């Protein structure tokens, strides 16, 4: 899906019973748009339990960059999402690709950070940032590769519940990269 199709895919896919993820969440734009669509489309029809689900369990996500995660959490809280949840809906400082997510979701809407290679920034012994171009060793992935596009697609597939749905924004050259 190209960015211009993201809005229509979101409208066709989202319902009030979903648990939605956008790995990595960024500042939460896709998540908020999905939430707002459900409120606008189904808000008057939702019962008390469904409204609580929408506030507390509709969104489940992670963001690697702590400052970006804080912006996302603030953005969600300003829209009263996750405020009265048992746990924050966004896990901060978590590399989405590092491991199989324990929790499965019914819907993934994502515009992942695509690049030519997967690169992990680490702090070395001299307190300097350096890139580690290692591959992700995950038993749930079909192939082991440094290809970031393929790794994110494999991760999205792993995240989904049975009969789950996804919409993934891919770069214009995505058909050549994957």
Secondary structure, DSSP 8 states (H G I E B T S, - for coil): --GGGHHHHHHHH--TT--EE-SS-TTSHHHHHHHHHHHHHHGGG--HHHHHHHHHTSB-EEESSHHHHHHHHHHHHHTTSSTTSSS-SEEET--TTSS--SS-EEEEEE-----SS--EEEE-TTS-EEEE------TTSSS--S-HHHHHHHHHHHHEEEEEEEEE---TTHHHH-
